[in-house]
Amino acid sequence: MRSHNFGQTRFTSASLQRLYRAMLPGEVEQALLQSCLLEGDAAAKAWQSWLLLSGDPLASLRRDRVGIKRHLPRLYANLSGLGCGISRDLEPYLRAAVAREQMRNRRFRDALTRALAALTTAGLDVTLLKGAAMGEAVLDAPWLRHSHDVDLHVEGAHLERAVLALESAGFQHHAATATTTHRRLDHANGLPICLHAHLLEAGPLSLPEGSMLAGRVGVKVANEPVRMLRAEHMLAHVCCHAAVRGSRQSLGWVVDAVTLLRTVGFDAQCLRELLCTPAACLLAPALRVVEDVAPGSVPPDCLEGLTQTQEADDGRVRELLLRAAAVSMSGWRLFAGACGVRDRLAVFTLLWGRLPATLLRSAQSAWHDPGFTHVRRHPWLHPLRRGYLRVKPVVKPDGESDALGQVDRSWRERGLS
């Protein structure tokens, strides 16, 4: 994601300003988000702006690399409700995206129901988080919110019990990715179920989990009882998680944040109190981005406190904010935006550690770039391709059919995400 108003100043703190710039969507992405979220003439104007900025809309969607296609059902529902004109070539594409998400949601809910039933039978108190909670309890229809996994909060002392309960229900445990605070299990259809012992792992900037979990509300998801965070706490969790994770590049967090801010009975006072906690260093830049994308969403009293947010004079906080900004900022922008010798040395160390992975990603991007297609398809390379396909290893489980071999593949690998 690239910022289209890089020089605009929103925060007096250099670290917060850097994180704000890193989280701000580009001009094209922002126009599409506004088409999903705004109402009336503002949405129609944003839609026309996206059509102009994207050039060829269908080609732009097909070469999407930041997960924009996940929001096409929400886009189609908003434009259809407002009566905005959709071209004949785009409408079938959007309708197909809606139908695909509706079919996919049936598999998603099947796995979610089975997981919640197993955990309830085991007597475990779990909290449904993020996308699954948004789709099942906040939005009018679950298929309006794409989710490629299910995030559940479980107390650390009961984490192993939760794993055993899901394993007994047929879920497959990924022991290789397990940590002391995180477990992942897969349903038979490939949907990951992620168990978390903490809402957010951000060192000194963690959320006030005690008060947030104490204020949970009970809901029913697919006829199974479960708890979820209040809208204000869910907003803080979504924004802070997006600030420190690469998942913010899919832009779904902006849609979730605006939706939560518009829920009936949203308590602005609770949000102001959260802006007085250490997590405000992550929450304030995210809310500023949300207000830029959908003006008028953030309560006015909270907006006044955003620019007054200051980072703590702590080296760990500065390093955390620097790493958070590095998720979606290029190395040169990150180095140019650093202030002082200490920050520049930290940026240099960070970039040096990421150098091998960065080179690999750059090579992969160049190989899949449309401009490189004519080179990859050159007749001189046909013998190499045939030789590669001839020696490419094919691994199949012994004694199992191809259908059973598909069980271990995730939704992303099988093209369902």
Buried (B, 14 or more C-beta within 10 A) or exposed (E): BBBEEEEEEBBEBBBBBBBBBBBBBBBBBBBBBBBBBBEEEBBBBBBBBBBEBBEEBEEBBEEBEBBBBBBBBBBBBBBBEBEBEBEEEBBEBBBEBBEBBBEBBEBBBBBBBBBBBBBBEBEBBBBBBBBBBBBBBBBEBBBBBBBBBBBBBBBEEBBEBBBEBBEEBEBBBBEEEBEEEBBBBBBBBBBBBBBBBEBBBBEEBBBBBEEBBEEBEEBEBBEBEBBBBBBBBBBBBBBBBBBBBEBBBBBBBBBBBBBBBEEEEBEBEBBBBBBEBBBBBBBBBBBBBBBBBBEEBBBEEBBEBBBEBEBEEBEEBBBBBBEBBBBBBEBEBBBEBBEEEEBBEBBBEBBEEEEEEEEEEEEEEEEEEEEEEEEEEEEEEEEEEEEEEEEEEEEEEEEEEEEEEEBEBBBEEEEBB
